[in-house]
Amino acid sequence: MQKRKLKIAQVAPLWFSIPPKKYGGIEWIVYNLCEGLTKLGHQVTLFASGDSKVPCKLKSVYPTSLIKNHISWQDNTYNILNLSRAFQKAKEFDIIHTHIDLWDMYFAPIVETPSVHTIHNPLYSTSKLDSRLFIFEKFKHNNFVTISNSQRRLSRVKLNATTIYNGIRLEEFKFNPRPKDYFVWAARIDKYKGIENAIFAAEKAGVKLILAGRLDPRQKDYFQTRIKPHLNRNIKYIGEYSRKEKSDFFGKAKALLYPIEWFEPFGLNMAEAQACGTPVIAFDRGSVPEVVKNGKTGFVVPFKDKKGKTNINGLANAIKNIDKIKREDCRKWVEQNFTEEVMVKNYEKLYYKLISKRHKT
């Protein structure tokens, strides 16, 4: 079975092209999967937006990314159509791999072709009336992949899930043994992404900080009132960088500050920074302790201090001790755990397992 090359459908969300021009972590994972599986000789078909550029066959139900046409995040019409098109062609594939949250579960049980869904978003909502969790519970015996053990452990729904870490294209990230004298923070602008914590820690430690990331229209008031007053010679916001700029952005920094306040399922920026040799300083939220090796590739700081307050002092102390981390160890850690090749091999192994299981039933 494992010697036979497979016909694989990958189904991506339509919000951004594959690969994305700038923001888009899920989109880069899908691209890396398509590229890596194709290199292994599998026949891959990607169902994505029409402006995607991938090294495999492309099928589209919409000509451009939805964001480009200002289609609301709440409008699932086109993503459901995309899933429908993929499952209509189920007999053409050995397996269907979906990355669109929630909606694929309605289609998976009604076709013979095995399918697997990678959960890119958390499942730890505390609401008793969370309809998303209700649907996951109804279809919990479908095949799922979680992108960290933390994501699976924190899920309120006990799923039939395998953990496979996200993987990056290592060749895109140049190792830099001699960083400049500043720190960076990178994410979409939002309080729960820890931007204020990074600023407070940098101010307390007396270091320079560069902030970068997508600023959505709904976050402009937050940025103007909570972030902009802190900007000065030592703390700067440069906007959203391009993919080509990312390696230099991370590689030239002494460390990535990533003091998130939510249980992030993975955190691709942490792997990308470490690939450049740049250690990570982050709170112990979500997948952080899995992606960052505490004391070896950065510092995993307790979220709360002894008084129950956000642990800014802990971040500042980690900043002052960052030179204890060997940048070579950061690169090696990523090479061993978070590359495209490692991720693709793990998915390939899972595909064969699911196909073999279906043939036996």
C-alpha positions as a printed Julia matrix, in Angstrom:
361×3 Matrix{Float64}:
   0.0    0.0     0.0
   2.68   2.53    0.98
   4.5    2.15   -2.34
   1.46   3.19   -4.35
   1.29   6.86   -5.26
  -1.95   8.5    -4.23
  -4.49  10.81   -5.78
  -5.02  13.46   -3.09
  -7.5   16.32   -2.88
  -6.51  19.29   -0.72
  -9.37  21.69    0.08
  -8.37  25.17    1.27
 -10.39  28.11    2.59
 -10.93  30.79   -0.05
 -10.14  33.88    2.03
  -6.57  34.16    0.71
  -4.76  32.77   -2.3
  -2.44  29.78   -2.01
   0.22  30.79   -1.17
  -0.92  34.07    0.42
   0.67  37.36   -0.58
   1.22  38.3     3.07
  -0.95  37.15    5.99
  -2.17  33.56    5.94
  -0.73  30.8     8.13
  -3.22  28.1     7.06
  -2.63  28.99    3.43
   1.12  28.45    3.75
   0.59  25.07    5.38
  -1.68  24.03    2.5
   0.9   25.23   -0.03
   3.68  23.33    1.74
   1.57  20.18    1.74
   0.8   20.49   -1.97
   4.46  21.08   -2.77
   5.81  18.34   -0.53
   3.31  15.68   -1.6
   3.92  16.49   -5.26
   7.68  16.11   -4.74
   7.0   12.62   -3.35
   5.23  11.7    -6.59
   1.61  11.92   -5.48
  -1.06  13.44   -7.75
  -2.39  16.43   -5.83
  -5.44  18.52   -6.74
  -6.01  21.71   -4.78
  -9.49  23.24   -4.44
  -8.76  26.92   -3.74
  -9.23  30.45   -5.06
  -8.58  31.01   -8.75
  -5.63  33.36   -8.14
  -3.65  30.62   -6.36
  -0.31  29.53   -7.83
   0.61  25.99   -6.83
   2.83  23.17   -8.17
  -0.16  20.87   -8.71
  -3.58  20.81  -10.38
  -5.88  23.68   -9.28
  -9.7   23.62   -9.16
 -11.57  26.85   -8.38
 -15.15  27.85   -7.68
 -14.26  31.53   -7.26
 -11.76  33.53   -9.37
 -10.01  35.47   -6.59
  -9.46  35.36   -2.84
 -12.59  36.39   -0.93
 -10.75  39.08    1.04
  -9.75  40.73   -2.23
 -13.44  41.21   -3.05
 -14.31  42.33    0.5
 -16.55  39.35    1.19
 -17.46  39.09    4.87
 -15.81  36.5     7.12
 -19.34  35.49    8.15
 -20.31  34.57    4.59
 -19.59  30.84    4.21
 -21.36  30.45    0.86
 -18.26  30.11   -1.29
 -16.32  27.88    1.09
 -19.27  25.48    1.3
 -19.47  25.49   -2.51
 -15.74  24.71   -2.62
 -16.2   21.74   -0.3
 -19.22  20.56   -2.27
 -17.21  20.57   -5.5
 -14.41  18.52   -3.93
 -16.73  15.9    -2.45
 -18.71  15.64   -5.69
 -15.47  14.42   -7.26
 -14.66  12.08   -4.36
 -14.41   8.99   -6.58
 -11.47  10.59   -8.41
  -9.33  10.58   -5.24
  -7.84   8.14   -2.79
  -8.28  10.63    0.03
  -9.68  14.13    0.62
  -7.86  16.44    3.04
  -9.8   19.52    4.14
  -8.72  22.7     5.92
 -12.04  24.57    6.06
 -13.37  24.73    9.58
 -16.59  22.9    10.45
 -18.45  22.55    7.17
 -16.62  19.57    5.69
 -18.04  17.32    8.4
 -21.44  17.35    6.72
 -19.95  15.93    3.52
 -17.43  13.37    4.8
 -19.89  10.65    5.94
 -21.8   10.53    2.64
 -18.91   9.49    0.36
 -16.9    6.28    0.21
 -13.56   8.04   -0.19
 -11.85   8.52    3.2
 -11.27  12.09    4.31
  -9.37  13.88    7.07
  -9.82  17.37    8.44
  -7.0   19.42    9.96
  -8.38  21.59   12.76
  -6.54  24.92   12.58
  -8.71  26.62   15.21
  -9.17  25.81   18.92
 -12.05  23.86   20.42
 -11.99  25.09   23.99
 -14.95  27.5    24.05
 -16.56  27.88   27.47
 -19.99  28.69   26.04
 -22.63  26.03   26.7
 -24.43  27.06   23.51
 -21.48  26.95   21.12
 -22.97  25.6    17.86
 -19.5   24.89   16.45
 -18.7   22.56   19.33
 -22.13  20.98   18.95
 -21.34  20.02   15.34
 -17.88  18.7    16.21
 -19.5   16.56   18.9
 -22.02  15.17   16.4
 -19.23  14.18   13.98
 -16.49  13.4    16.5
 -15.81   9.99   14.92
 -14.7   11.58   11.63
 -10.96  11.68   10.99
  -9.19  14.74   12.4
  -5.7   16.16   12.77
  -4.83  18.53   15.58
  -1.75  20.7    15.12
  -0.53  20.36   18.71
  -1.12  18.1    21.68
  -2.3   21.15   23.59
  -5.03  21.8    21.04
  -6.29  18.23   21.36
  -6.01  18.2    25.17
  -7.89  21.48   25.61
 -10.69  20.51   23.23
 -14.09  20.13   24.89
 -14.86  17.47   22.3
 -12.94  14.18   22.47
 -12.13  13.6    18.84
 -10.7   10.8    16.74
  -7.57  12.91   16.19
  -3.88  12.54   15.39
  -1.43  15.35   16.18
   0.79  16.5    13.31
   2.82  19.66   13.76
   2.84  22.34   11.09
   5.95  22.49    8.92
   7.77  25.37    7.21
   9.9   25.58    4.07
  13.28  25.71    5.78
  15.06  27.06    2.71
  13.08  30.29    3.01
  14.58  31.09    6.41
  18.25  31.99    6.5
  20.16  31.27    9.7
  21.6   34.47   11.19
  24.22  33.97   13.93
  24.76  37.71   14.46
  21.51  39.57   15.2
  21.09  43.29   15.72
  20.26  44.87   19.05
  16.46  44.8    18.99
  13.52  42.48   19.59
  10.44  41.85   17.44
   6.77  41.0    17.83
   4.81  39.64   14.86
   1.14  38.67   14.58
  -2.21  40.05   13.5
  -2.9   43.16   15.61
  -5.12  42.07   18.5
  -4.89  42.23   22.28
  -5.06  38.46   22.76
  -2.03  38.13   20.45
   0.0   39.84   23.19
   1.08  43.05   21.51
   0.58  45.14   24.65
   2.46  42.59   26.77
   5.39  42.75   24.36
   5.42  46.55   24.56
   5.24  46.63   28.37
   8.04  44.05   28.65
  10.28  45.93   26.2
   9.68  49.18   28.07
  10.49  47.53   31.4
  13.65  45.89   30.05
  14.72  49.06   28.24
  15.15  47.43   24.82
  14.17  48.32   21.27
  11.11  46.62   19.81
   9.77  46.4    16.27
   6.1   45.47   15.84
   4.82  43.95   12.61
   1.53  42.5    11.48
  -1.77  42.86    9.7
  -4.05  45.63   10.99
  -7.67  44.76   10.22
 -10.18  47.65    9.96
 -12.02  46.49   13.08
  -8.8   46.82   15.1
  -7.95  50.39   14.08
  -9.55  51.98   17.15
  -7.69  49.56   19.42
  -4.43  50.39   17.67
  -4.99  54.15   17.89
  -5.91  54.16   21.58
  -3.78  51.34   23.06
  -0.75  50.91   20.79
   0.05  54.17   19.04
   0.69  56.13   22.3
   3.62  53.78   23.0
   5.3   54.24   19.63
   8.55  56.2    19.68
  12.23  55.89   18.76
  12.56  52.57   20.56
   9.18  51.01   19.75
   8.13  51.08   16.11
   5.31  49.6    14.04
   6.27  48.76   10.44
   3.01  47.27    9.18
   2.68  43.93    7.41
   5.81  42.44    5.88
   5.97  40.33    2.73
   7.06  36.71    2.61
  10.44  37.72    1.15
  11.03  40.13    4.03
  10.16  37.64    6.78
  13.54  35.88    7.02
  15.42  39.14    7.52
  12.77  40.43    9.89
  13.14  37.45   12.21
  16.82  36.73   11.61
  18.08  40.18   12.54
  16.23  40.21   15.86
  17.69  39.13   19.2
  14.42  37.36   19.97
  10.76  37.14   19.04
   8.46  38.3    21.83
   5.29  36.2    21.66
   3.4   36.77   24.94
   0.01  35.57   23.73
  -3.04  35.53   26.01
  -4.97  32.76   24.28
  -4.46  29.02   23.81
  -3.0   29.18   20.32
  -3.12  25.78   18.56
   0.35  26.16   17.01
   1.89  29.58   16.31
   3.77  29.38   13.01
   5.77  32.54   13.76
   7.56  30.75   16.58
   8.85  28.03   14.24
   9.81  30.56   11.57
  11.76  32.71   14.01
  13.66  29.74   15.46
  14.51  28.59   11.94
  16.45  31.85   11.56
  18.25  31.15   14.82
  16.07  33.64   16.69
  14.92  32.46   20.11
  11.35  32.98   21.31
  10.11  34.47   24.57
   6.47  33.55   25.11
   3.84  32.9    27.73
   2.98  29.28   28.51
  -0.3   29.43   26.59
  -1.54  26.7    24.27
   1.14  25.07   22.11
   4.01  27.31   23.24
   5.71  24.67   25.46
   5.65  22.25   22.49
   7.04  24.67   19.9
   9.62  26.37   22.14
  12.06  24.26   24.17
  12.3   26.19   27.41
  15.86  27.22   28.27
  17.17  25.79   24.99
  15.47  27.67   22.14
  13.94  30.45   24.19
  12.01  31.01   27.41
   8.5   29.82   28.24
   7.27  32.27   30.86
   4.33  31.63   33.25
   1.36  33.73   32.15
   0.57  34.93   35.68
   2.95  36.07   38.4
   2.62  35.17   42.1
   0.08  37.97   42.56
  -2.11  36.65   39.75
  -1.21  39.48   37.38
   0.07  39.28   33.81
   3.73  38.35   34.21
   5.46  41.31   32.57
   8.39  41.01   35.0
   8.93  37.42   33.85
   9.08  38.57   30.24
  11.52  41.36   31.08
  13.8   38.96   32.96
  13.78  36.58   30.0
  14.72  39.47   27.7
  17.73  40.25   29.91
  18.84  36.59   29.78
  18.34  36.0    26.08
  22.08  35.82   25.32
  22.16  32.51   27.21
  20.3   30.89   24.31
  22.44  29.47   21.49
  20.99  30.42   18.13
  22.33  27.2    16.58
  20.09  25.21   18.94
  17.04  27.11   17.69
  17.75  26.19   14.07
  18.44  22.54   14.9
  15.19  22.27   16.88
  13.18  23.36   13.85
  15.11  21.08   11.5
  14.17  18.12   13.67
  10.51  18.94   14.29
   8.89  21.64   12.18
   9.94  21.35    8.53
   7.79  20.8     5.48
   9.45  17.42    4.95
   8.65  16.19    8.48
   5.04  17.39    8.22
   4.46  15.88    4.78
   5.89  12.51    5.77
   3.59  12.41    8.79
   0.53  13.26    6.69
   1.52  10.7     4.05
   1.74   8.04    6.77
  -1.72   9.01    8.03
  -3.22   8.93    4.52
  -2.04   5.36    3.98
  -3.38   4.34    7.37
  -6.84   5.8     6.7
  -7.02   4.32    3.2
  -5.98   0.89    4.47
  -8.55   1.12    7.25
 -11.33   1.98    4.8
 -10.39  -0.98    2.54
 -10.69  -3.36    5.49
 -14.2   -2.24    6.42
